[in-house]
């Protein structure tokens, strides 16, 4: 069973400390929701774990099983089993979806994927996410709607089969119908071999994807953890008024 362990992680961006001691464990088979207001450090955690060069880890550790994630390049982190679903997926004109996914699988596995096997798996995953077959030949995210971009992110998740998936505000920019489709896709992939860190502002995503644990991130620190009811309390009372300790943490942002 894969385990992502983050211990006392501190991260700076452009000379400013954004994460101020994050400790978190995500195991395969679990869904952890990470909630917090703008500027709290949610996306910083995602990018730091995947090795973005603008995010400097100044203290702490992150391990996937027995491997020191922070010592690896971004491509090696992906090969190890980490996956990042972006809040704002980038368009890649000139690279079609099928070629991109096959090249990604080749990079992960270290060898070519048989064409028939690849196409069968791709077709099955696209059907689950209600993605039309015509998208196979379209350029990555080029001219896609917000909902289409997020479906393609989850399609990549289904094809690449990582150990731990970090989904950065997957609900951002989605209407109700698109949210349900994307959430259904995540729930279909959910299982004993996949751990998910689901980053979100709002409780609405958690109406469809029931988390095992919810963590509240404010001022670069996790200030409260609990069950699904924690997200419901946040929805009702907001971040600043939730508890005195949240207020105190917010003041240091």
C-alpha positions, 0 to 999 in steps of 0.5 A: 500500500503506497503512502505519501508522508509529508513532515514539517514542510516549509516552502518559500516562493519569491523570497516569501514563506508560504508553507510554514510546517505542513505535516500530512499522511495520505495512504492509498485507498484514502481521499483527503480534502484540503480546504482553505481560502485564497493565499493559504498555500494549497496550490503551493503544496501541490507544486512543491510536491511535484518539483516546480522550480519556483517553489523552494523547500527550505525545511521538512521532508516528503516521502512516497513509500521509502523514496525521498520525493524532494530529492527527485526531478519532476519526471522521476516523481511522476515515475515514482507514482505522483500525479498532479491535476492542474487548476488551470490546465495548459493548452498544447497546440500541435500535440494531440491527445492520443500521442500525448497520452501514449508518450506519457505512458511510455515515459512512465513504463520505460517502453512502448505500449502496444497500440491495441492495448492502448486504444482499448484502455483509452476508449474505455476511460473516455466512455466513463468520462463521457468524452467524445472519440473525436477528442483523440485527434484534438490538440491538448486543451486547445479550444476546450471548455473548462469542463472539457479540460478537467475531464481530460485531466481525469482521463490522464489520471485514469490512463497513468494510474499513479499511486497518489493523485494531487488534484488542485481545485478540480472543481474550479470553473465547472458548471453543475453538470460538468462537476458531476461528470468529473466527480463521477470519474474520480469516484470510478478511479477511487480504490485501494491502489490510489490515494487522493489529495483533493484541493478545493475551496468549497464544500460542493465538490465533497457532496459528490466525492466523500472524503475520508478526512478533511484538513483546513489550511490557513496561513501556511499551516494545517489548523484543523483536521476532521471528517466530512462534517468539518467541510460542512461546518466550514461551508456554514460558518466560513473560514475566519469565523470557524474557531478562534484558532483559525482566526489567529492563524489567518492573522499571520497570512 
